Structures are given as C-alpha cells and as structure tokens.
Amino acid sequence: MTDNDDLAAEFETQRAYLHAIAFRMLGSHADADDAVQETWLRLARAGRGDIEDLRGWLTTVTGRICLDALRRRGTRREQPLELDLGTLPRNADRDSLPDPEDEAVLADSVGLALYVVMDALTPAERVSFVLHDVFEVPFDAIAAVLGRSTPATRMLASRARGRLRAGAPRPTPTPRPATSSRRSWRRSAGATSPNC
C-alpha cells in the first residue's frame, strides 16, 4: 500500500461523518457529496504531513467549503433541488398503528421542514449551530473555521438557536432613501426650519 492509499483509507473512515455535516449545513445530498469530494481533493493535495488531528482538519475544511457554498447560494439566490415538500397521505383511521412507510415519509418531511427553517439562518450562524449543537464541535474549533473569535462564534450559535425557536426569518436590512447633504447637515445641526 502506498501513502496515498493509506490516506484514502483514513479518509473513507470519515466520509459518512463529513457527509452528515455537509448535508445538515447544505440540505442537499448532491451538494454534500460535492463538499466531501472537494475535501478529499484538498486532503490529497495537502498530504498527511503536518496534520495531527485528521478528523478535526477534515471537519474544518468541510465546514469552510460548506460556508463558501452557502455564501454563493445566497448571492445567486439558489435553492437546492431536493427541497420538494410533498404532502403526507391522510389516514382516515386514526386508531390504527402508523405504517413504517408513513413514519419514514414523516421523518423526511420533518427533516425538510428543519432545512426550510434553517435556511433563514445566515451561513455563519448555520455553520456555528450545526457544528456545535449537532456534532458537538467545540466553539474554538468553529471559530477557526469561521475566522472569528470564540465569543462571536458562541453568539452566532445563540442567535441561530433563538431564530430556530422563534421560526422567524433573518431580518433583511431596509434600504434608506438617499438624502441630500443639506438635509443631513440640517438634521445633525438640529435645525427644524425647512428654510435653513
């Protein structure tokens, strides 16, 4: 076995974990597969050399790739193709035990509903929330992924939790109308007369 084969074998042991992280952040299996593949390409280029904690390195790289994908998606107004909310079949007989197939459909719908709610989070909030609350990654490691301080990362996760509880979309900034410099100066000077 070559060093590249050993590296590939180590990566394969982490593939399911990385896919789970990427899927929960991106909401699409296809996008998650792309993120995991990009992670492998970066690992293959970098080699095992100075990497002490392979799982931590892979988590960081996958998180950054997902963060970049979410930012691109936001600027292009993309929606993943897998976001197709179907309706659940209604059972006329409520006393019967649920069919396993119906339970699976319900679980998928709940997962999709969670994705819709999480779509209201900013990319940084989503990365912070998913890595910490779902995968128990420490905040200092998440801070390295996001390029922010640990307290800022804690605040992002806290905001994300609050938004998810409230089900409220993220606030959109309201555009301010352009004002002339004269009106701005008048306001700052405290003038009240329109003839100043």
Short mmCIF file of the C-alpha atoms (twelve columns), coordinates in Angstrom:
data_MODEL
# 
_entry.id   MODEL 
# 
loop_
_atom_site.group_PDB 
_atom_site.id 
_atom_site.type_symbol 
_atom_site.label_atom_id 
_atom_site.label_alt_id 
_atom_site.label_comp_id 
_atom_site.label_asym_id 
_atom_site.label_seq_id 
_atom_site.Cartn_x 
_atom_site.Cartn_y 
_atom_site.Cartn_z 
_atom_site.pdbx_PDB_model_num 
ATOM 1   C CA . MET A 1   0.000   0.000  0.000  1 
ATOM 2   C CA . THR A 2   1.228   3.481  -0.846 1 
ATOM 3   C CA . ASP A 3   0.938   6.568  1.330  1 
ATOM 4   C CA . ASN A 4   -1.900  7.814  -0.888 1 
ATOM 5   C CA . ASP A 5   -3.774  4.537  -0.377 1 
ATOM 6   C CA . ASP A 6   -3.339  4.845  3.405  1 
ATOM 7   C CA . LEU A 7   -4.610  8.412  3.260  1 
ATOM 8   C CA . ALA A 8   -7.599  7.337  1.154  1 
ATOM 9   C CA . ALA A 9   -8.409  4.576  3.637  1 
ATOM 10  C CA . GLU A 10  -8.254  7.041  6.561  1 
ATOM 11  C CA . PHE A 11  -10.477 9.466  4.635  1 
ATOM 12  C CA . GLU A 12  -13.035 6.747  3.893  1 
ATOM 13  C CA . THR A 13  -13.451 6.083  7.619  1 
ATOM 14  C CA . GLN A 14  -14.513 9.755  7.998  1 
ATOM 15  C CA . ARG A 15  -16.642 10.024 4.835  1 
ATOM 16  C CA . ALA A 16  -20.019 9.333  6.490  1 
ATOM 17  C CA . TYR A 17  -19.279 11.856 9.266  1 
ATOM 18  C CA . LEU A 18  -18.257 14.520 6.733  1 
ATOM 19  C CA . HIS A 19  -21.307 13.824 4.576  1 
ATOM 20  C CA . ALA A 20  -23.574 14.213 7.614  1 
ATOM 21  C CA . ILE A 21  -22.003 17.592 8.446  1 
ATOM 22  C CA . ALA A 22  -22.267 18.826 4.867  1 
ATOM 23  C CA . PHE A 23  -25.832 17.579 4.412  1 
ATOM 24  C CA . ARG A 24  -27.052 19.264 7.586  1 
ATOM 25  C CA . MET A 25  -25.473 22.533 6.501  1 
ATOM 26  C CA . LEU A 26  -26.368 22.455 2.819  1 
ATOM 27  C CA . GLY A 27  -29.636 20.481 2.890  1 
ATOM 28  C CA . SER A 28  -28.863 18.512 -0.249 1 
ATOM 29  C CA . HIS A 29  -27.182 15.137 -0.676 1 
ATOM 30  C CA . ALA A 30  -25.735 16.200 -4.023 1 
ATOM 31  C CA . ASP A 31  -24.214 19.361 -2.534 1 
ATOM 32  C CA . ALA A 32  -22.968 17.364 0.455  1 
ATOM 33  C CA . ASP A 33  -21.293 14.848 -1.870 1 
ATOM 34  C CA . ASP A 34  -19.636 17.719 -3.734 1 
ATOM 35  C CA . ALA A 35  -18.363 19.214 -0.473 1 
ATOM 36  C CA . VAL A 36  -16.968 15.874 0.703  1 
ATOM 37  C CA . GLN A 37  -15.293 15.303 -2.660 1 
ATOM 38  C CA . GLU A 38  -13.740 18.778 -2.538 1 
ATOM 39  C CA . THR A 39  -12.491 17.965 0.975  1 
ATOM 40  C CA . TRP A 40  -10.839 14.806 -0.357 1 
ATOM 41  C CA . LEU A 41  -9.175  16.744 -3.167 1 
ATOM 42  C CA . ARG A 42  -7.767  19.265 -0.704 1 
ATOM 43  C CA . LEU A 43  -6.527  16.483 1.573  1 
ATOM 44  C CA . ALA A 44  -4.900  14.674 -1.345 1 
ATOM 45  C CA . ARG A 45  -3.130  17.895 -2.366 1 
ATOM 46  C CA . ALA A 46  -2.014  18.704 1.180  1 
ATOM 47  C CA . GLY A 47  -0.977  15.182 2.140  1 
ATOM 48  C CA . ARG A 48  -0.913  13.783 5.669  1 
ATOM 49  C CA . GLY A 49  2.352   15.621 6.504  1 
ATOM 50  C CA . ASP A 50  1.706   18.091 9.330  1 
ATOM 51  C CA . ILE A 51  -1.895  17.110 10.118 1 
ATOM 52  C CA . GLU A 52  -2.021  15.933 13.720 1 
ATOM 53  C CA . ASP A 53  -5.801  15.520 14.084 1 
ATOM 54  C CA . LEU A 54  -7.182  14.288 10.769 1 
ATOM 55  C CA . ARG A 55  -10.850 14.343 11.872 1 
ATOM 56  C CA . GLY A 56  -10.509 17.929 13.118 1 
ATOM 57  C CA . TRP A 57  -8.741  19.014 9.924  1 
ATOM 58  C CA . LEU A 58  -11.413 17.372 7.761  1 
ATOM 59  C CA . THR A 59  -14.210 18.949 9.844  1 
ATOM 60  C CA . THR A 60  -12.622 22.380 9.460  1 
ATOM 61  C CA . VAL A 61  -12.147 22.033 5.713  1 
ATOM 62  C CA . THR A 62  -15.661 20.656 5.179  1 
ATOM 63  C CA . GLY A 63  -17.134 23.464 7.281  1 
ATOM 64  C CA . ARG A 64  -15.303 26.096 5.244  1 
ATOM 65  C CA . ILE A 65  -16.367 24.525 1.956  1 
ATOM 66  C CA . CYS A 66  -19.997 24.479 3.148  1 
ATOM 67  C CA . LEU A 67  -19.725 28.071 4.349  1 
ATOM 68  C CA . ASP A 68  -18.457 29.135 0.923  1 
ATOM 69  C CA . ALA A 69  -21.255 27.190 -0.794 1 
ATOM 70  C CA . LEU A 70  -23.893 28.821 1.421  1 
ATOM 71  C CA . ARG A 71  -22.492 32.263 0.691  1 
ATOM 72  C CA . ARG A 72  -22.508 31.569 -3.056 1 
ATOM 73  C CA . ARG A 73  -26.037 30.240 -2.821 1 
ATOM 74  C CA . GLY A 74  -27.143 33.427 -1.050 1 
ATOM 75  C CA . THR A 75  -25.650 35.719 -3.672 1 
ATOM 76  C CA . ARG A 76  -27.100 33.702 -6.536 1 
ATOM 77  C CA . ARG A 77  -30.441 33.039 -4.818 1 
ATOM 78  C CA . GLU A 78  -30.085 29.293 -5.364 1 
ATOM 79  C CA . GLN A 79  -32.367 26.658 -3.906 1 
ATOM 80  C CA . PRO A 80  -31.317 23.008 -3.681 1 
ATOM 81  C CA . LEU A 81  -33.240 20.692 -5.993 1 
ATOM 82  C CA . GLU A 82  -34.043 18.272 -3.173 1 
ATOM 83  C CA . LEU A 83  -36.228 20.824 -1.417 1 
ATOM 84  C CA . ASP A 84  -39.531 19.370 -2.587 1 
ATOM 85  C CA . LEU A 85  -42.087 19.362 0.195  1 
ATOM 86  C CA . GLY A 86  -44.734 16.828 -0.673 1 
ATOM 87  C CA . THR A 87  -47.901 16.255 1.270  1 
ATOM 88  C CA . LEU A 88  -48.324 13.364 3.617  1 
ATOM 89  C CA . PRO A 89  -51.156 10.937 2.946  1 
ATOM 90  C CA . ARG A 90  -54.054 11.390 5.352  1 
ATOM 91  C CA . ASN A 91  -55.234 8.387  7.286  1 
ATOM 92  C CA . ALA A 92  -58.962 8.126  7.776  1 
ATOM 93  C CA . ASP A 93  -58.491 5.605  10.590 1 
ATOM 94  C CA . ARG A 94  -56.592 7.376  13.357 1 
ATOM 95  C CA . ASP A 95  -56.704 4.419  15.753 1 
ATOM 96  C CA . SER A 96  -54.518 2.233  13.544 1 
ATOM 97  C CA . LEU A 97  -50.801 1.989  14.146 1 
ATOM 98  C CA . PRO A 98  -48.707 4.092  11.793 1 
ATOM 99  C CA . ASP A 99  -47.287 2.309  8.799  1 
ATOM 100 C CA . PRO A 100 -43.448 2.216  8.774  1 
ATOM 101 C CA . GLU A 101 -43.521 3.770  5.332  1 
ATOM 102 C CA . ASP A 102 -45.656 6.652  6.645  1 
ATOM 103 C CA . GLU A 103 -43.218 7.112  9.524  1 
ATOM 104 C CA . ALA A 104 -40.314 7.302  7.062  1 
ATOM 105 C CA . VAL A 105 -42.169 9.887  4.968  1 
ATOM 106 C CA . LEU A 106 -42.933 11.884 8.115  1 
ATOM 107 C CA . ALA A 107 -39.268 11.766 9.169  1 
ATOM 108 C CA . ASP A 108 -38.233 13.029 5.724  1 
ATOM 109 C CA . SER A 109 -40.804 15.819 5.918  1 
ATOM 110 C CA . VAL A 110 -39.596 16.877 9.351  1 
ATOM 111 C CA . GLY A 111 -36.026 16.924 8.020  1 
ATOM 112 C CA . LEU A 112 -37.082 19.077 5.086  1 
ATOM 113 C CA . ALA A 113 -39.064 21.369 7.365  1 
ATOM 114 C CA . LEU A 114 -35.993 21.815 9.557  1 
ATOM 115 C CA . TYR A 115 -33.996 22.669 6.444  1 
ATOM 116 C CA . VAL A 116 -36.544 25.314 5.463  1 
ATOM 117 C CA . VAL A 117 -36.319 26.880 8.925  1 
ATOM 118 C CA . MET A 118 -32.513 26.672 8.908  1 
ATOM 119 C CA . ASP A 119 -32.470 28.391 5.539  1 
ATOM 120 C CA . ALA A 120 -33.439 31.560 7.419  1 
ATOM 121 C CA . LEU A 121 -30.051 31.499 9.180  1 
ATOM 122 C CA . THR A 122 -27.006 33.282 7.841  1 
ATOM 123 C CA . PRO A 123 -24.252 30.971 6.567  1 
ATOM 124 C CA . ALA A 124 -22.077 31.666 9.618  1 
ATOM 125 C CA . GLU A 125 -24.995 31.035 12.009 1 
ATOM 126 C CA . ARG A 126 -25.797 27.775 10.282 1 
ATOM 127 C CA . VAL A 127 -22.193 26.539 10.395 1 
ATOM 128 C CA . SER A 128 -21.867 27.506 14.063 1 
ATOM 129 C CA . PHE A 129 -25.187 25.889 15.014 1 
ATOM 130 C CA . VAL A 130 -24.712 22.645 13.092 1 
ATOM 131 C CA . LEU A 131 -21.113 22.057 14.105 1 
ATOM 132 C CA . HIS A 132 -21.707 22.799 17.791 1 
ATOM 133 C CA . ASP A 133 -25.254 21.654 18.513 1 
ATOM 134 C CA . VAL A 134 -25.398 18.671 16.176 1 
ATOM 135 C CA . PHE A 135 -21.791 17.447 16.071 1 
ATOM 136 C CA . GLU A 136 -20.543 18.826 19.415 1 
ATOM 137 C CA . VAL A 137 -17.524 20.546 17.863 1 
ATOM 138 C CA . PRO A 138 -16.019 22.981 20.418 1 
ATOM 139 C CA . PHE A 139 -16.517 26.694 19.793 1 
ATOM 140 C CA . ASP A 140 -12.797 27.397 19.498 1 
ATOM 141 C CA . ALA A 141 -12.567 24.957 16.574 1 
ATOM 142 C CA . ILE A 142 -15.655 26.524 14.965 1 
ATOM 143 C CA . ALA A 143 -14.094 29.959 15.428 1 
ATOM 144 C CA . ALA A 144 -11.117 28.766 13.383 1 
ATOM 145 C CA . VAL A 145 -13.466 27.554 10.630 1 
ATOM 146 C CA . LEU A 146 -15.343 30.861 10.529 1 
ATOM 147 C CA . GLY A 147 -12.335 33.090 11.059 1 
ATOM 148 C CA . ARG A 148 -13.997 34.784 14.051 1 
ATOM 149 C CA . SER A 149 -13.394 34.926 17.784 1 
ATOM 150 C CA . THR A 150 -14.743 32.242 20.103 1 
ATOM 151 C CA . PRO A 151 -17.228 34.627 21.807 1 
ATOM 152 C CA . ALA A 152 -18.501 35.757 18.390 1 
ATOM 153 C CA . THR A 153 -18.975 32.116 17.397 1 
ATOM 154 C CA . ARG A 154 -20.919 31.456 20.617 1 
ATOM 155 C CA . MET A 155 -23.139 34.440 19.807 1 
ATOM 156 C CA . LEU A 156 -23.770 33.137 16.281 1 
ATOM 157 C CA . ALA A 157 -24.913 29.775 17.668 1 
ATOM 158 C CA . SER A 158 -27.076 31.510 20.265 1 
ATOM 159 C CA . ARG A 159 -28.734 33.689 17.601 1 
ATOM 160 C CA . ALA A 160 -29.308 30.621 15.453 1 
ATOM 161 C CA . ARG A 161 -30.984 28.780 18.340 1 
ATOM 162 C CA . GLY A 162 -33.179 31.799 19.010 1 
ATOM 163 C CA . ARG A 163 -34.221 32.103 15.378 1 
ATOM 164 C CA . LEU A 164 -34.949 28.391 15.138 1 
ATOM 165 C CA . ARG A 165 -37.098 28.516 18.289 1 
ATOM 166 C CA . ALA A 166 -38.986 31.561 17.049 1 
ATOM 167 C CA . GLY A 167 -39.226 30.309 13.490 1 
ATOM 168 C CA . ALA A 168 -38.592 33.869 12.396 1 
ATOM 169 C CA . PRO A 169 -36.666 34.673 9.243  1 
ATOM 170 C CA . ARG A 170 -33.476 36.669 9.481  1 
ATOM 171 C CA . PRO A 171 -34.018 40.387 9.369  1 
ATOM 172 C CA . THR A 172 -33.420 41.969 6.000  1 
ATOM 173 C CA . PRO A 173 -31.883 45.406 6.014  1 
ATOM 174 C CA . THR A 174 -34.271 48.095 4.846  1 
ATOM 175 C CA . PRO A 175 -32.776 50.382 2.227  1 
ATOM 176 C CA . ARG A 176 -32.515 54.001 3.268  1 
ATOM 177 C CA . PRO A 177 -33.620 56.629 0.801  1 
ATOM 178 C CA . ALA A 178 -30.856 58.851 -0.492 1 
ATOM 179 C CA . THR A 179 -30.810 62.220 1.203  1 
ATOM 180 C CA . SER A 180 -29.164 65.386 0.142  1 
ATOM 181 C CA . SER A 181 -26.156 66.585 2.069  1 
ATOM 182 C CA . ARG A 182 -28.056 69.757 3.020  1 
ATOM 183 C CA . ARG A 183 -30.827 67.790 4.776  1 
ATOM 184 C CA . SER A 184 -28.261 65.598 6.502  1 
ATOM 185 C CA . TRP A 185 -26.368 68.655 7.706  1 
ATOM 186 C CA . ARG A 186 -29.590 70.289 8.921  1 
ATOM 187 C CA . ARG A 187 -30.551 67.163 10.885 1 
ATOM 188 C CA . SER A 188 -27.164 66.942 12.530 1 
ATOM 189 C CA . ALA A 189 -27.177 70.663 13.372 1 
ATOM 190 C CA . GLY A 190 -30.600 70.310 14.981 1 
ATOM 191 C CA . ALA A 191 -32.324 72.783 12.651 1 
ATOM 192 C CA . THR A 192 -36.083 72.410 12.430 1 
ATOM 193 C CA . SER A 193 -36.974 75.035 9.859  1 
ATOM 194 C CA . PRO A 194 -37.117 73.781 6.243  1 
ATOM 195 C CA . ASN A 195 -35.754 77.185 5.064  1 
ATOM 196 C CA . CYS A 196 -32.350 76.885 6.702  1 
# 
